[in-house]
Amino acid sequence: VGEASSLAVDADGNAHISYYDFIRGDLKYARWTGSAWSIEIVDSLGNVGYFTSLALDGAGNPHIGYHTLDGRDLKYARWTGTSWTFEMIEGPGANVGPWGLSLKLDAADTAHVGYHTGGDIKYARRAPTGWQIQVIAAATGSEVALALDAAGNPHLSFQTGLTEDVRYASWNGTAWVIETV
């Protein structure tokens, strides 16, 4: 229990953690209430939550990016204030890589995800019509990390495959700029 955890702290200084329950194959979410831990199963449909990335929105509600171990699909769960909702970002059988899943929320609480599938470095943004997915670099790496700047533009770092170089990709408003660090 507790593999592939991700941590966020709310405005009151309380910890929130998403993690994988290896024994049961479930995605779990724990939060400190100020006096005790509240723990719940978020998703238990299949072997889910193997790698997680957690962010809190402006209201303190959790959003979790995670993938399934069985199909290596990329999923998204968010707490609406009353219940969990679920979306498939990429799948079935997307072959999402196990390292470097990174979810961030922008100032409007829109979800952004950096990840890799079979070596392709990808960026997904949640839009009203569904997830918009872009391949940033094809067949090149893993270990993806994502950050958003003040304007909400994505920035990714990742490791290239054979050379294991560190690369940095940034969206300049019209195109991706990629450089070797």
Salt bridges, closest charged atoms under 4 A:
ASP10 OD2 - HIS16 NE2 2.89
ASP21 OD2 - ARG24 NH1 3.26
ASP21 OD2 - LYS28 NZ 2.86
ASP43 OD2 - LYS75 NZ 2.90
ASP57 OD2 - HIS63 NE2 2.95
GLU87 OE2 - ARG126 NH2 2.56
GLU90 OE2 - LYS122 NZ 2.72
ASP106 OD2 - HIS112 NE2 2.90
ASP149 OD2 - HIS155 NE2 2.94
